[in-house]
Amino acid sequence: MTDYSMNANLMERALGKPCSAFTRQDLIDFCISNKVEFVNFHYCSFDGKFKTLNFVIHSLEHLENILTAGERVDGSNLFPFIKAGESDLYVIPKYKTAFLNPFSEVPTLDLLCSYYGRDGKPYESSPEYILRKAHQALTAATGLKMQAMGELEHYVISEKEDMYPVPDQKGYHESAPFNKSTEYRNEAMRLIAQSGGKIKYGHSEVGNFCQGGKNYEQNEIEFLPVDIEDAADQLVIAKWIMRELAYKRGLTITFAPKITAGQAGSGLHVHMKFTRDGRSVMVKDVNVPADAGDGKDNLTEECRRAIAGLMMAGTSLPAFGNPNPLSYLRLVPNQEAPTSLCWSFSNRSALVRIPLGWAGCSDMAEQVNGPQKAADVDFSKKQTFEWRASDGCADIYMLMAALCAVVRHGFEVPEALEVANRTYVGLGVDIHDKKNTSLAEALEQLPDSCVAAAAELEKDRAIYTSKGVFSDSIVDYLERYLRDFDDARLRDAISGSKSLTMDLVEKNLHVG
């Protein structure tokens, strides 16, 4: 029997079961026993923003009706491609996402919702349903389940403090009192975990500077790998909690990819792993470090095919992961952001990075601490790989769906393993180092604008529309949306101009 006494998720602790097993009756019983007065529905619109519908509960029958039938909303104000004359959509609560609202003064139950159309079927153009279709198509083609986790890099902006200063660009893993936002970050992590987010850790990041009487501190909250659909749900809830908590504390946080010239930008890196029948398929031999020898040799064929898919569609993925002109001020050389289509181990200049994964290293704690009781743990299941280009401008569901689609492409084309070999760069090879200029120039480059990303998306259209994951109409809309920024020469035009850069930053401070 599972012990839930240390479970951070307040709903799982109260109901004594995993969230995946929550039923309508569980939620009704919880509301009765905890005197819940409000129920809030949440869902994301096409801009990726968290939307809310508030219900005050006035009877048991009312509560049952809400949790069973959901409610209708005006889709034309949520999705730009829905006509006002046929705009109604249903929002249906997903019981597994239920959490106790951490900010409400009275007991309030919050849930994420799925969109359904007038025919009582999932709304095909909902980003959340596109992700569901993408994952189902991957599993049908490969037998694999995809797990993901995100890294929410962000800046905390507060009034300038002169005590315990940190030099610019030297904030990585600083502790309080040098890191001034430690308390805020820890409280955000606590609330996210109580609301169902599976958090790995949090820490301060490289970016750290003062400007205009304000202190800017970059931080990161990183999650654990979970089912890719659950990963997206957790990230949108987490972003809402982080913003709401900052607002209540008189702080400003931003997930914008760039907030000033010359300082570290913020990404939304996504780690991926794959399982078959519940077991990781990432490495061949659990006793051999993944980067031993030639490095890639201990990665399974499944892992290398998935990476190849990212390499083959790497220039079009920014259409989903970087859908804002501000994104392309971050994707420049020498800023720990990728620009070339390549992959490697432990290499933050690569587009896809294979981080250390504990394979072959399970006795380190014994070396540090002396003989211990044997731990029967397969550490190889911790192995992931990381897509490093995307940022906080992305609609998280659309991004995850696109990643899922291109991974499947790597399993469907015969040349995938050759592509993986051709785009691999060795351990320790810095693509941005001048001595590697010829190597960098030989690799395909990421687009430099939304306009260029739209052109790449059109080239790769068939990858995303395959199996009906993305409709042609959605791809058409996204291409128009990106082209309308008319930013083909923007990066060069504002290069070196702090005022022009800051104008763009101010317009996009609260994207995503």
Sequence and secondary structure as in RCSB ss.txt:
>XXXX:A:sequence
MTDYSMNANLMERALGKPCSAFTRQDLIDFCISNKVEFVNFHYCSFDGKFKTLNFVIHSLEHLENILTAGERVDG
SNLFPFIKAGESDLYVIPKYKTAFLNPFSEVPTLDLLCSYYGRDGKPYESSPEYILRKAHQALTAATGLKMQAMG
ELEHYVISEKEDMYPVPDQKGYHESAPFNKSTEYRNEAMRLIAQSGGKIKYGHSEVGNFCQGGKNYEQNEIEFLP
VDIEDAADQLVIAKWIMRELAYKRGLTITFAPKITAGQAGSGLHVHMKFTRDGRSVMVKDVNVPADAGDGKDNLT
EECRRAIAGLMMAGTSLPAFGNPNPLSYLRLVPNQEAPTSLCWSFSNRSALVRIPLGWAGCSDMAEQVNGPQKAA
DVDFSKKQTFEWRASDGCADIYMLMAALCAVVRHGFEVPEALEVANRTYVGLGVDIHDKKNTSLAEALEQLPDSC
VAAAAELEKDRAIYTSKGVFSDSIVDYLERYLRDFDDARLRDAISGSKSLTMDLVEKNLHVG
>XXXX:A:secstr
    TT S HHHHHHTS GGG  HHHHHHHHHHTT  EEEEEEE TT  EEEEEEE   HHHHHHHHHH EEEEG
GGT TTS GGG EEEEEE GGG EE SS SS EEEEEEEEE TTSSB TT HHHHHHHHHHHHHHHHS EEEEEE
EEEEEEEEE   SS   TT  TT  TTTSTTHHHHHHHHHHHHHTT  EEEEEEEEEEEEETTEEEEEEEEEE  
EEHHHHHHHHHHHHHHHHHHHHHTT EEE  S SSTTS      EEEEEEETTEE SBS TTS TTSTTSGGGB 
HHHHHHHHHHHHTTTTTHHHH  STTHHHHSSTTSS   BS EEES TTSSEEE    TT TTHHHHHH S    
   GGGG  EEE S  TTS HHHHHHHHHHHHHHHHHSTTHHHHHHHTB  TT  TTSGGGHHHHHHS B  SSH
HHHHHHHHHTHHHHHGGGSS HHHHHHHHHHHHTT  TTHHHHHTT HHHHHHHHHHTTT  
